[in-house]
Amino acid sequence: VIIVLLFISSIAVWWTMTFKVIQMRRARKLNRFFGEEFGAQKAVLEMFDRKLQVDGCPLYAVYQAGCSQLDARLRGPTGERAKQNISLKNMEHIKRTLENVVAKESLKLESGLILLAIAVSGAPFMGLLGTVWGVMSTFAGIAQQGSATMAAMAPGVSAALVTTVAGLLVAIPSMFGYN
């Protein structure tokens, strides 16, 4: 039962690590693209005005939210960008919006890491539980037989230690993936 649970955990851990690698590479690539586009623009709202779509880019999500707020504050009653300056109060509102989007984007990038943290800390203990349980079973079997020979103990202890190895095979990749 413990080995089956560890096997299922291993599949979940490897799926999570694969998904995170793909997600991080995509975010890095899109952030690089955004950085190049942002550096090439002449005005802060130029990219926003072009309605450039970079779905899945964390930096663009922050930029878009900030520009939306800035644009709304610069528009006059006619709907045109009439103002050249905005108040300190409006800048604080824009800052709060940016902080909110940064937090949301961070949570998106960090999602799934809790599974890896649980695997790092829990899998070795599950393996240890299986080992102790297997050794206790082996000793119980020996007690019923009445003799403690190496031939009677070796298969049970060997099978019990397999759960420790299984636990470590889940925990070690999880640790590297998490870090």
Protein Blocks (a to p, Z undefined) as FASTA:
>chain_A
ZZmmmmmmmmmmmmmmmmmmmmmmmmmmmmmmmmmmmmmpmbfklmmmnopacehiaklm
mmmmmmmmmmmmmpcfkopafbfbdcfklmmmmmmmmmmmmmmmmmmmmgojlmmmmmmm
mmmmmmmmmmmmmmmmmmmmmmmnopacfklmmmmmmmmmmmmmmmmmmmmmmmmmmZZ
